[in-house]
Amino acid sequence: MSLPERVANRKIYLRADEVPEDVRQFIVKMLTVQIQSEYADAPDRSGSVCPTVEDKAWVDFQIAQEKEHGLGVSRILQDMGVDPLPYIKEAESSVTVGGRKLDYFRLRMEDWVERSMTRVLAERTGGIQSIGGLGASYVPLAVWHAKNYVDEALGHTAQGNLYAKRLVEEGRREECQKAIEKFYPSCLDIFGGVDTPNEKRYLELGVKTLSNNQSRLLWIKSLERDLKAMSLEMPSALWKGNRRVYPEESLASTGLYLEASDVPAAVRPLLAKVISGWVQAKYARQNEMAVFAAPTPEEKLAVAIQYRDDRKWGLHTARMLSALGVNPDPIADEAERSLTGGEHKVDFLKQPLPESWVEICLQQWIAARASQTASLATFGSCLVPLAVWSGIHYDGQEKIADQWLQRAQALDRASIREAGPKILAAWYGHALRAFGAGGSANEAAYCNAGIKMAANDQVRRIFVDLLGRDAATLGLSVPDHEHSRRQMSAAA
């Protein structure tokens, strides 16, 4: 079984200076619309309609998150050479102003019911649209989408559902239904046209991985599921927006599963195997010594926080396993009981940690870079919670790798020169093999099922490049390319 074309031809850009000009132009085209959405809460749109102090606090919390999203978009635009401020000022000036502002954001919300129901409908569009960007070719954009999905889908939309449920229980069902009818068509339009030249280029360049209509379908299905649970109804014309009637779409065309319960039986064992590997990585006990070796109370706390976060990421993967019908407890326990235990644990995690702080800094730098890079394989995965987790995990592991690198850079250079070659010789090969064999039957199965969206060898090459850049700042060099090639072959 060979790799699917979408994997074999996958492009991954880590930095803005790697992005080709045509990709840059389409990222800018998309994000200048996005930024006017993030800053669309103009003064004449956000009225004081909240009935309780708790509700007022939640609205302020939500608006702060929207500004955080806006900051993320602004930074990507700046990296692309575009000043975001004119777009922001225009969007904020009035609800009716904004050359790149979507129709929905020009509508006023008249009361608390409308404010609540727009969370159910419109905040959901933000989360669903981000699904189509989880596998974006430009990694900072994909990471932004992962964070945005967490806030919009798991935060704002979920809170809107709670408000809507409360309103229905208070006897205000008809008002909620009226708000649905008012905002539904403009929300349907948010996803854009069908089979347009721009849409085709977004997909060809890897800026998006779902068509506009596929995203629209996921939104409809997600909304339908939630409204039914609240005894509310979808509009009779499911595909009728204000701008046009959209063609109906097949759910199978997306290749995606919004929840673990949607995953077909044939795909479940493959997903469980990949996720089990992450569970065992996050519950391995190999790193405990680092807390004890840390030289200061501040460093001991910082390292302990890192391992706390690893447990947090592990908990998310464990919950995904549970949702797939697999008990994660024995899998985590197996990895935790002994250094070498764990059917799904890679050899890198079965080696004893060095005892000196200098060597630990270097080893943990390698480990975090490997963990960061490995996350790239499931960016855009068919299981949306795994795809989102991958983006969040990548971002967190990148920060951890940078912290360990900075610790190493602050150490005595003579110590680094002495310890560096020894640590690289001991750990580099294990790190290369952690990504899995290239061209294996397992890899092909994962990729053809849509679980992995990047080849093992491609991800491994990115790791080698990242580590090489880091090593140069320490006056070190990774083993030569021939050594790397032999180590990669050994993974098979």
C-alpha positions as CSV (number, residue, x, y, z in Angstrom):
1,M,0.0,0.0,0.0
2,S,1.5,3.3,-1.0
3,L,1.1,6.7,0.6
4,P,-1.9,8.8,-0.7
5,E,-1.1,11.8,-2.9
6,R,-2.1,14.3,-0.2
7,V,0.7,12.9,2.1
8,A,3.3,12.2,-0.6
9,N,3.1,15.8,-1.9
10,R,2.5,17.5,1.5
11,K,4.2,20.9,2.0
12,I,5.1,22.0,5.5
13,Y,6.5,25.5,6.2
14,L,7.7,26.3,9.7
15,R,8.7,30.0,9.1
16,A,7.5,32.9,7.1
17,D,10.7,33.1,5.0
18,E,10.0,29.5,3.8
19,V,6.6,30.4,2.4
20,P,6.3,30.7,-1.4
21,E,4.9,34.0,-2.7
22,D,1.6,32.5,-4.0
23,V,1.0,30.8,-0.7
24,R,1.8,34.1,1.2
25,Q,-0.7,36.0,-1.0
26,F,-3.5,33.6,-0.2
27,I,-2.7,33.5,3.5
28,V,-2.9,37.3,3.5
29,K,-6.2,37.2,1.5
30,M,-7.8,34.9,4.1
31,L,-6.4,36.6,7.2
32,T,-7.4,40.1,6.3
33,V,-11.0,38.8,6.3
34,Q,-10.4,36.9,9.6
35,I,-8.9,39.9,11.3
36,Q,-12.0,42.0,10.7
37,S,-14.1,39.2,12.1
38,E,-12.0,39.1,15.3
39,Y,-12.3,42.9,15.8
40,A,-15.9,43.1,14.6
41,D,-17.3,43.9,18.1
42,A,-17.6,47.5,17.3
43,P,-19.0,49.9,20.0
44,D,-22.4,49.9,18.3
45,R,-22.6,46.1,18.3
46,S,-21.7,45.1,21.8
47,G,-24.5,46.5,24.0
48,S,-25.0,46.0,27.7
49,V,-27.6,43.3,27.3
50,C,-26.4,40.8,29.9
51,P,-29.0,39.9,32.6
52,T,-26.6,38.9,35.4
53,V,-23.1,39.8,36.7
54,E,-22.0,36.3,35.8
55,D,-23.1,36.8,32.2
56,K,-21.3,40.2,32.1
57,A,-18.1,38.5,33.2
58,W,-18.5,35.8,30.6
59,V,-19.0,38.4,27.8
60,D,-15.9,40.2,28.8
61,F,-13.9,36.9,29.0
62,Q,-15.1,36.0,25.5
63,I,-14.2,39.4,24.0
64,A,-10.7,39.1,25.6
65,Q,-10.3,35.8,23.9
66,E,-11.4,37.3,20.6
67,K,-8.7,39.9,21.0
68,E,-6.2,37.1,21.7
69,H,-7.3,35.5,18.4
70,G,-6.9,38.9,16.7
71,L,-3.4,39.2,18.1
72,G,-2.5,35.8,16.7
73,V,-3.8,36.8,13.3
74,S,-2.0,40.2,13.5
75,R,1.3,38.5,14.2
76,I,1.0,36.1,11.2
77,L,0.1,39.1,9.0
78,Q,3.1,41.0,10.2
79,D,5.3,38.0,9.5
80,M,3.8,38.1,6.0
81,G,4.8,41.7,5.6
82,V,1.3,43.2,6.1
83,D,0.3,45.9,8.6
84,P,-2.9,44.7,10.4
85,L,-3.8,48.0,12.1
86,P,-5.7,49.6,9.2
87,Y,-8.0,46.6,9.0
88,I,-8.5,46.6,12.7
89,K,-9.3,50.3,12.9
90,E,-11.8,50.0,10.1
91,A,-13.6,47.0,11.6
92,E,-13.8,48.6,15.0
93,S,-15.2,51.9,13.8
94,S,-18.7,50.8,13.3
95,V,-20.8,47.7,12.7
96,T,-21.5,48.8,9.1
97,V,-17.9,49.5,8.2
98,G,-15.1,47.1,7.0
99,G,-14.2,46.3,3.5
100,R,-13.2,42.7,4.4
101,K,-16.0,42.3,7.0
102,L,-18.5,39.5,6.4
103,D,-22.2,40.1,6.3
104,Y,-23.0,38.5,9.6
105,F,-20.8,40.9,11.4
106,R,-22.9,43.8,10.1
107,L,-26.0,42.5,11.9
108,R,-26.9,44.0,15.3
109,M,-27.9,41.8,18.3
110,E,-30.9,43.4,19.9
111,D,-31.2,41.5,23.2
112,W,-29.8,38.8,25.4
113,V,-31.6,36.0,23.6
114,E,-30.0,37.1,20.3
115,R,-26.6,37.4,21.9
116,S,-26.9,33.9,23.4
117,M,-28.1,32.3,20.1
118,T,-25.4,33.9,18.0
119,R,-23.0,32.0,20.3
120,V,-24.7,28.8,19.4
121,L,-24.7,29.6,15.7
122,A,-21.9,32.1,14.8
123,E,-19.2,31.1,17.3
124,R,-19.7,27.6,15.9
125,T,-18.8,28.8,12.4
126,G,-15.4,30.0,13.8
127,G,-14.7,26.7,15.3
128,I,-15.8,24.7,12.3
129,Q,-13.8,26.9,9.8
130,S,-10.7,26.3,11.9
131,I,-11.0,22.5,11.2
132,G,-10.2,23.3,7.6
133,G,-7.0,24.9,8.7
134,L,-5.7,22.3,11.1
135,G,-3.7,20.8,8.3
136,A,-2.5,24.1,6.8
137,S,0.9,24.0,5.1
138,Y,2.1,27.0,7.2
139,V,2.5,25.6,10.7
140,P,2.0,28.9,12.7
141,L,-1.4,29.2,10.9
142,A,-2.3,25.6,11.7
143,V,-1.4,26.2,15.3
144,W,-3.6,29.3,15.4
145,H,-6.5,27.3,14.1
146,A,-6.0,24.7,16.8
147,K,-6.1,27.3,19.5
148,N,-9.1,29.1,17.8
149,Y,-11.0,25.8,17.7
150,V,-10.6,25.2,21.4
151,D,-11.9,28.7,22.2
152,E,-14.7,28.9,19.7
153,A,-16.0,25.3,19.6
154,L,-15.2,24.0,23.1
155,G,-15.6,27.4,24.8
156,H,-17.8,30.0,23.2
157,T,-20.2,27.6,21.4
158,A,-20.5,25.3,24.5
159,Q,-21.3,28.3,26.7
160,G,-23.9,29.4,24.1
161,N,-25.5,26.0,24.3
162,L,-25.7,26.3,28.1
163,Y,-27.4,29.8,27.7
164,A,-29.8,28.5,25.1
165,K,-30.8,25.5,27.3
166,R,-31.4,27.8,30.2
167,L,-33.5,30.1,28.0
168,V,-35.6,27.2,26.7
169,E,-36.2,26.0,30.3
170,E,-37.3,29.5,31.2
171,G,-40.1,29.3,28.6
172,R,-38.4,31.4,26.0
173,R,-38.1,28.8,23.3
174,E,-40.0,30.8,20.6
175,E,-37.6,33.8,21.1
176,C,-34.6,31.4,20.6
177,Q,-36.2,29.9,17.5
178,K,-36.8,33.4,16.1
179,A,-33.2,34.2,16.6
180,I,-32.1,31.1,14.8
181,E,-34.2,32.0,11.8
182,K,-32.7,35.5,11.9
183,F,-29.0,34.6,12.0
184,Y,-28.9,31.2,10.3
185,P,-28.8,32.4,6.7
186,S,-25.9,34.9,7.3
187,C,-24.0,32.2,9.2
188,L,-24.4,29.9,6.3
189,D,-22.9,32.5,4.1
190,I,-19.8,32.9,6.3
191,F,-18.2,29.9,4.7
192,G,-18.0,31.4,1.3
193,G,-18.8,30.5,-2.3
194,V,-18.7,27.1,-4.0
195,D,-16.1,26.1,-6.6
196,T,-14.7,29.5,-6.9
197,P,-11.2,30.1,-8.3
198,N,-10.0,31.4,-4.9
199,E,-11.3,28.4,-3.1
200,K,-9.5,26.0,-5.5
201,R,-6.2,27.8,-5.0
202,Y,-6.6,27.7,-1.2
203,L,-6.9,23.9,-1.5
204,E,-4.2,23.5,-4.0
205,L,-1.7,25.6,-1.9
206,G,-2.6,23.9,1.3
207,V,-3.8,27.0,3.0
208,K,-7.1,25.2,3.6
209,T,-7.8,21.4,3.6
210,L,-11.6,21.6,3.3
211,S,-13.8,23.2,0.7
212,N,-16.2,25.9,1.8
213,N,-19.1,23.6,1.4
214,Q,-17.5,20.8,3.3
215,S,-17.0,23.2,6.2
216,R,-20.6,24.4,5.8
217,L,-21.8,20.8,6.1
218,L,-19.8,20.1,9.3
219,W,-21.4,23.3,10.8
220,I,-24.9,22.1,9.8
221,K,-24.4,18.7,11.3
222,S,-22.8,20.0,14.5
223,L,-25.6,22.6,15.0
224,E,-28.3,20.1,14.2
225,R,-27.0,17.7,16.9
226,D,-26.9,20.4,19.6
227,L,-30.3,22.1,18.7
228,K,-32.0,18.7,18.8
229,A,-30.7,18.1,22.3
230,M,-32.2,21.5,23.4
231,S,-35.6,20.9,21.8
232,L,-34.9,23.6,19.2
233,E,-35.3,23.2,15.4
234,M,-33.2,23.8,12.4
235,P,-34.6,26.0,9.7
236,S,-36.6,24.1,7.0
237,A,-34.2,25.4,4.2
238,L,-30.9,24.0,5.5
239,W,-28.8,25.1,2.6
240,K,-30.4,28.5,1.9
241,G,-28.3,31.5,2.8
242,N,-28.9,35.2,2.2
243,R,-26.6,35.2,-0.8
244,R,-27.6,31.9,-2.4
245,V,-28.9,28.4,-2.0
246,Y,-25.9,26.1,-1.6
247,P,-25.6,22.6,-3.0
248,E,-26.0,19.8,-0.5
249,E,-22.7,18.1,0.5
250,S,-21.9,14.5,1.4
251,L,-20.4,14.0,4.9
252,A,-18.2,11.2,3.5
253,S,-16.5,13.8,1.2
254,T,-14.9,15.4,4.3
255,G,-13.2,12.3,5.5
256,L,-13.5,13.8,9.0
257,Y,-15.0,12.7,12.3
258,L,-16.1,15.5,14.7
259,E,-16.2,13.2,17.6
260,A,-14.8,9.8,18.4
261,S,-18.3,8.3,18.3
262,D,-18.4,9.1,14.6
263,V,-15.3,7.0,13.8
264,P,-16.0,3.8,11.8
265,A,-15.1,0.5,13.3
266,A,-12.3,-0.2,10.8
267,V,-10.5,3.0,11.7
268,R,-10.8,2.7,15.5
269,P,-7.9,0.2,16.1
270,L,-5.5,2.3,14.0
271,L,-6.4,5.5,15.8
272,A,-6.2,3.7,19.2
273,K,-2.7,2.6,18.4
274,V,-1.4,6.1,17.4
275,I,-3.1,7.7,20.5
276,S,-1.8,4.9,22.8
277,G,1.7,5.8,21.8
278,W,1.1,9.4,22.9
279,V,-0.5,8.2,26.2
280,Q,2.6,6.1,27.0
281,A,4.9,9.0,26.1
282,K,3.1,11.4,28.4
283,Y,3.0,8.9,31.3
284,A,6.5,7.6,31.0
285,R,8.6,8.1,34.2
286,Q,11.9,8.6,32.5
287,N,12.1,12.4,33.2
288,E,11.7,12.4,37.0
289,M,15.4,12.9,37.7
290,A,15.3,16.3,36.1
291,V,13.3,17.9,38.9
292,F,15.9,16.6,41.5
293,A,18.9,17.7,39.4
294,A,17.6,21.2,38.8
295,P,20.1,23.6,40.5
296,T,17.7,26.2,42.0
297,P,14.2,26.4,43.5
298,E,13.1,28.4,40.4
299,E,14.3,25.7,38.0
300,K,12.8,22.9,40.1
301,L,9.4,24.6,39.9
302,A,9.8,25.3,36.1
303,V,10.6,21.7,35.4
304,A,7.8,20.4,37.6
305,I,5.4,22.6,35.7
306,Q,6.6,21.2,32.5
307,Y,5.9,17.7,33.7
308,R,2.5,18.8,35.0
309,D,1.7,20.0,31.5
310,D,2.8,16.7,30.0
311,R,0.3,15.0,32.3
312,K,-2.3,17.4,31.1
313,W,-1.6,16.6,27.4
314,G,-1.6,13.0,28.4
315,L,-5.0,13.3,30.0
316,H,-6.4,14.7,26.7
317,T,-5.1,11.7,24.8
318,A,-6.3,9.3,27.5
319,R,-9.8,10.8,27.1
320,M,-9.6,10.3,23.3
321,L,-8.8,6.6,23.9
322,S,-11.8,6.3,26.3
323,A,-14.1,7.8,23.7
324,L,-12.9,5.2,21.3
325,G,-13.8,2.5,23.8
326,V,-10.3,1.7,25.0
327,N,-9.4,1.9,28.7
328,P,-6.3,4.2,28.9
329,D,-5.5,3.3,32.6
330,P,-3.6,0.1,32.0
331,I,-1.8,1.7,29.0
332,A,-0.6,4.6,31.1
333,D,0.2,2.3,34.0
334,E,2.3,0.0,31.9
335,A,4.5,3.0,30.8
336,E,4.7,4.3,34.3
337,R,5.6,1.2,36.3
338,S,9.1,0.7,34.9
339,L,11.5,2.5,32.6
340,T,11.4,-0.2,29.9
341,G,7.7,-1.0,30.2
342,G,5.1,-0.1,27.6
343,E,4.1,-1.8,24.4
344,H,3.7,1.5,22.6
345,K,6.6,3.3,24.2
346,V,9.5,4.3,21.9
347,D,13.0,3.3,22.8
348,F,14.0,7.0,23.4
349,L,11.8,6.9,26.5
350,K,13.3,3.6,27.8
351,Q,16.7,5.0,28.4
352,P,17.8,6.3,31.8
353,L,18.1,10.0,32.1
354,P,21.6,11.5,32.7
355,E,22.3,12.6,36.2
356,S,24.1,15.9,35.7
357,W,22.1,19.1,35.0
358,V,24.2,20.0,31.9
359,E,23.5,16.6,30.3
360,I,19.8,16.7,31.3
361,C,19.4,20.2,29.7
362,L,20.8,18.8,26.4
363,Q,18.9,15.5,26.5
364,Q,15.6,17.3,27.3
365,W,16.2,19.8,24.5
366,I,16.4,16.8,22.1
367,A,13.4,15.1,23.6
368,A,11.2,18.2,23.4
369,R,12.2,18.9,19.8
370,A,11.4,15.3,18.9
371,S,8.0,15.5,20.7
372,Q,7.2,18.9,19.0
373,T,8.1,17.6,15.6
374,A,6.3,14.3,15.9
375,S,3.1,16.3,16.5
376,L,3.2,17.5,12.8
377,A,2.3,14.0,11.6
378,T,-1.3,14.4,12.8
379,F,-1.9,18.0,11.9
380,G,-5.2,17.8,10.0
381,S,-5.9,14.3,11.2
382,C,-9.3,12.7,10.4
383,L,-10.3,12.7,14.1
384,V,-10.8,16.4,14.8
385,P,-10.0,16.2,18.6
386,L,-6.6,14.6,17.7
387,A,-5.9,17.2,15.0
388,V,-6.6,20.0,17.5
389,W,-4.5,18.3,20.2
390,S,-1.6,18.0,17.8
391,G,-1.6,21.8,17.1
392,I,-1.8,22.7,20.8
393,H,0.8,20.1,21.7
394,Y,3.2,21.3,19.0
395,D,3.0,24.8,20.3
396,G,3.6,23.7,23.9
397,Q,6.5,21.4,23.1
398,E,8.1,24.1,21.0
399,K,8.1,26.4,24.0
400,I,9.5,23.7,26.2
401,A,12.3,22.9,23.6
402,D,13.1,26.6,23.5
403,Q,13.3,26.7,27.3
404,W,15.8,23.8,27.5
405,L,17.8,25.3,24.7
406,Q,18.0,28.6,26.5
407,R,19.1,26.8,29.7
408,A,21.8,25.0,27.7
409,Q,22.9,28.3,26.1
410,A,23.3,29.9,29.6
411,L,25.6,27.1,30.8
412,D,29.4,27.2,30.7
413,R,30.6,26.6,27.1
414,A,33.3,24.3,28.2
415,S,30.7,22.0,29.9
416,I,28.6,22.1,26.7
417,R,31.6,21.2,24.5
418,E,32.4,18.3,26.8
419,A,28.9,16.9,27.3
420,G,27.3,17.8,24.0
421,P,28.9,15.2,21.7
422,K,28.3,12.5,24.3
423,I,24.6,13.3,24.6
424,L,24.1,13.6,20.9
425,A,25.9,10.3,20.3
426,A,23.7,8.6,23.0
427,W,20.3,10.1,22.1
428,Y,20.2,11.3,18.5
429,G,19.7,7.8,17.0
430,H,16.9,7.0,19.4
431,A,15.2,10.3,18.5
432,L,15.4,9.6,14.8
433,R,13.9,6.2,15.2
434,A,11.0,7.6,17.3
435,F,9.3,8.9,14.2
436,G,8.7,5.4,12.8
437,A,9.8,3.7,9.7
438,G,9.5,5.3,6.3
439,G,7.6,3.2,3.7
440,S,6.2,0.7,6.3
441,A,2.8,-1.0,6.1
442,N,1.8,0.7,9.3
443,E,2.7,4.2,8.0
444,A,0.7,3.5,4.8
445,A,-2.3,2.3,6.8
446,Y,-2.3,5.4,9.1
447,C,-1.9,7.8,6.1
448,N,-4.6,6.1,3.9
449,A,-7.0,6.2,6.8
450,G,-6.4,9.9,7.2
451,I,-5.0,9.5,10.7
452,K,-1.5,10.8,9.8
453,M,-1.2,13.5,7.2
454,A,2.6,13.7,6.9
455,A,5.1,11.0,6.1
456,N,7.5,9.7,8.8
457,D,10.6,10.6,6.7
458,Q,9.3,14.2,6.1
459,V,8.7,14.8,9.8
460,R,12.1,13.2,10.6
461,R,13.8,15.6,8.2
462,I,12.2,18.6,9.8
463,F,13.4,17.4,13.2
464,V,17.0,17.0,11.8
465,D,16.9,20.6,10.5
466,L,15.5,22.0,13.7
467,L,18.0,20.3,15.8
468,G,20.8,21.3,13.5
469,R,19.9,25.0,13.8
470,D,19.7,24.7,17.6
471,A,23.0,22.8,17.9
472,A,24.8,25.6,16.0
473,T,23.9,28.1,18.7
474,L,25.6,25.8,21.2
475,G,28.7,25.4,19.1
476,L,27.7,21.8,18.4
477,S,26.7,19.9,15.3
478,V,24.4,16.9,14.8
479,P,25.9,13.8,13.3
480,D,26.5,14.0,9.6
481,H,23.9,13.3,6.9
482,E,25.3,9.8,6.2
483,H,24.9,9.0,9.9
484,S,21.4,10.4,9.8
485,R,20.6,8.3,6.8
486,R,21.8,5.1,8.5
487,Q,19.8,5.9,11.6
488,M,16.7,6.6,9.6
489,S,17.2,3.3,7.8
490,A,17.5,1.6,11.2
491,A,14.0,2.8,12.0
492,A,12.7,0.3,9.5
